Amino acid sequence: MGNYNYGIGDLVLCRYDFEYLYYPTYLSDSQDMFFLGIIVDQKENQIVYFDRDIVYEVLCMDGHRRFFAKWEMVSIRKA
C-alpha cells in the first residue's frame, strides 16, 4: 500500500489486509474501512505478528491503538 519508510510520529493512513490472516468474523465492508493515525512505536521480530517484519503501533484518531504491517500503511506526513 505504501512506501515502507516510516518513523515514529509520522501521520499515516492504514487499512488492514485480511488476505494474510484468517478471521472467523469481521465486517463485510472491511475493504472500505481505513484508519488515520500517528505511529507511536515500532516492534521488530514479533513472532505474534510477523517474525521478520516490523509491526507499527498506530494511535488512531478514534483513540484506539492498532497494529499494522508496513504494507498496510501510506505515509500522509513525515514527523
C-alpha distance (Angstrom), angle and dihedral (degrees) to the residues before:
residue distance angle dihedral
M1 . . .
G2 3.80 . .
N3 3.77 148.2 .
Y4 3.85 98.1 -86.0
N5 3.83 97.2 -134.6
Y6 3.79 101.8 114.2
G7 3.77 133.6 155.4
I8 3.78 138.0 -175.7
G9 3.80 109.7 -77.4
D10 3.81 95.9 29.0
L11 3.80 117.1 136.3
V12 3.81 107.7 -127.7
L13 3.79 140.4 179.9
C14 3.81 110.9 -138.8
R15 3.80 136.4 -169.3
Y16 3.79 125.8 177.4
D17 3.80 117.1 -118.2
F18 3.80 103.9 -145.2
E19 3.80 93.5 -175.1
Y20 3.81 94.6 87.5
L21 3.82 97.7 48.4
Y22 3.78 133.8 46.6
Y23 3.77 115.4 -127.5
P24 3.80 116.6 -175.9
T25 3.79 90.0 -151.9
Y26 3.76 131.9 17.3
L27 3.75 137.0 141.7
S28 3.77 114.6 -71.0
D29 3.80 90.9 -137.9
S30 3.81 92.8 53.8
Q31 3.81 91.1 124.5
D32 3.80 88.1 69.3
M33 3.81 95.5 44.0
F34 3.80 115.2 103.1
F35 3.78 136.1 163.4
L36 3.78 131.2 -145.3
G37 3.79 117.3 -154.3
I38 3.78 152.1 123.7
I39 3.81 124.8 -89.0
V40 3.81 107.7 -117.0
D41 3.82 100.7 170.9
Q42 3.76 143.3 2.5
K43 3.77 125.4 -145.8
E44 3.79 122.5 -158.6
N45 3.80 127.4 -158.0
Q46 3.79 95.3 7.1
I47 3.80 106.9 171.1
V48 3.78 90.0 -166.0
Y49 3.79 89.6 62.6
F50 3.80 113.2 16.1
D51 3.78 121.7 -22.1
R52 3.82 97.2 -146.6
D53 3.79 104.4 29.1
I54 3.76 137.1 74.6
V55 3.79 116.2 -108.1
Y56 3.78 116.8 -157.0
E57 3.79 124.7 -145.4
V58 3.80 108.5 -142.9
L59 3.80 125.8 -165.8
C60 3.79 100.3 -144.5
M61 3.79 125.3 -149.7
D62 3.81 90.4 -108.8
G63 3.82 89.4 62.9
H64 3.82 97.2 -106.1
R65 3.80 123.9 122.1
R66 3.79 112.6 -133.9
F67 3.79 134.1 177.9
F68 3.79 123.1 -127.5
A69 3.78 135.7 178.0
K70 3.79 116.8 -125.2
W71 3.81 93.3 -105.3
E72 3.82 91.1 57.2
M73 3.80 94.3 62.3
V74 3.79 139.5 73.3
S75 3.79 121.0 -162.8
I76 3.80 113.5 -122.5
R77 3.81 97.2 175.3
K78 3.79 134.0 -1.6
A79 3.82 119.3 -127.7
